[in-house]
Amino acid sequence: MARNPENLAKKVLSKSYKTLEQITKRRRGRKSVFSYTLQLLQLNSSETALADNGICCIDGFDKIDPRD
């Protein structure tokens, strides 16, 4: 997929957003899937986590200290 972890995270997040947008479009008239399952958390200025009921993508593994 991608050799650089940062590029891989961007591709996974992009694909996740596109998939959820398609699901949301199919559910017009109902509450958005985003309002139920999607959580976008800003951990700090350079790290982002996207979670959707069992799938979690974390950008910034290269900046995480193993002692934390």
Number of C-alpha atoms within 10 A of each C-alpha: 8 10 7 8 14 14 13 14 19 15 14 15 19 11 12 17 15 12 11 17 15 11 14 16 12 11 12 9 8 9 10 17 15 15 8 10 13 15 14 12 12 11 12 8 6 9 15 15 16 18 16 16 9 6 8 12 15 17 21 16 12 10 9 10 7 7 4 4
